[in-house]
Amino acid sequence: MASSLYWYRQDRGWPTNSWSLSALTRRKLRMNVRLENMTCRLCKQQHDLCDSHIIPEFCYKPLYDENHHFINMFDVRNERYNLGQKGFKETLLCRNCETLFNRYEEYCCRRLFKKDLPSPRQGTQRFFDLPNVDSTKLRYFLLSILWRASESNQAMFTNVHLGPKHSERLRSHLLREALPSQDTYGLMVLALHFEEKPMIDIIMQPTFCRIEGHRVYYFVFTGIVFLCFTSSHQVPLLWKRWFIGSTPQTTIYRADLPELKFLSKIWFNE
């Protein structure tokens, strides 16, 4: 399954002549209503709810131009586009739960997204070791995005649907700050490059594929691709060894755009 909705900086010079925008299957309704004294999706308590970002606002900053706009749903074939000014928000969380998620967002923003990648591991061009990034906090941050996307009613996240069992299981883990096993929610993180440069200024609609019987969700934002294996049975060791947290060292892996079929099919209209 290929994603067809994306956001990017128009002035960066990415190859856009072959893009097209297909119609979304809208399984979810968009809601822009502020909810008061309603149930928080995370803690299940009655509170006034916040306008919560599904993907944190700092992930959109590389997309903004000098007027604080980014390209939203650009249809190259018909030269149609909208200008966005803010990332996608929804009233999901109470203030306490929003603060909980913000702690992990701020940590990952400081330690990973506001810094250039280090030099590759000696003798390789593919492995980036991140000694200052706590793998547990990074896993929490990424799983919180997966869970929020599944809970969202925004059309942007229509392809992310964990189902009642996985959604409740992950909600409970996030609330208790006790991460689930990697056999259930294994995460891989790739550093996305194109023509030898980090591709930091694109966000794509998350979707899923199947790998060896496992449903795998993938998100693209701020120069990374993260994939999450959601499964009720054990992930093969071939994949598990690449998961964040599988070793004491946090390591991410370089991936060039043409190597990722689910991206290159859209980018190059293959």
Secondary structure, 3 states (H helix, E strand, C coil): CCCCCEEECHHHCCCCCCCCCCCCCCCCCCCCCCCCCEECCCCCCEECEEEEECCCHHHHHHHCCCCCCEEEEEECCCCEEEEECCCCEEEEEEHHHHHHHHHHHHHHHHHHHCCCCCCCCCCCCCEEECCCCCHHHHHHHHHHHHHHHHHCCCHHHCCCCCHHHHHHHHHHHHHHCCCCCCCCEEEEEEEEEECCEECCCEEEEEEEEEECCEEEEEEEECCEEEEEEECCCCCCHHHHCCCCCCCCCCEEEEEEHHHCHHHHHHHCCC
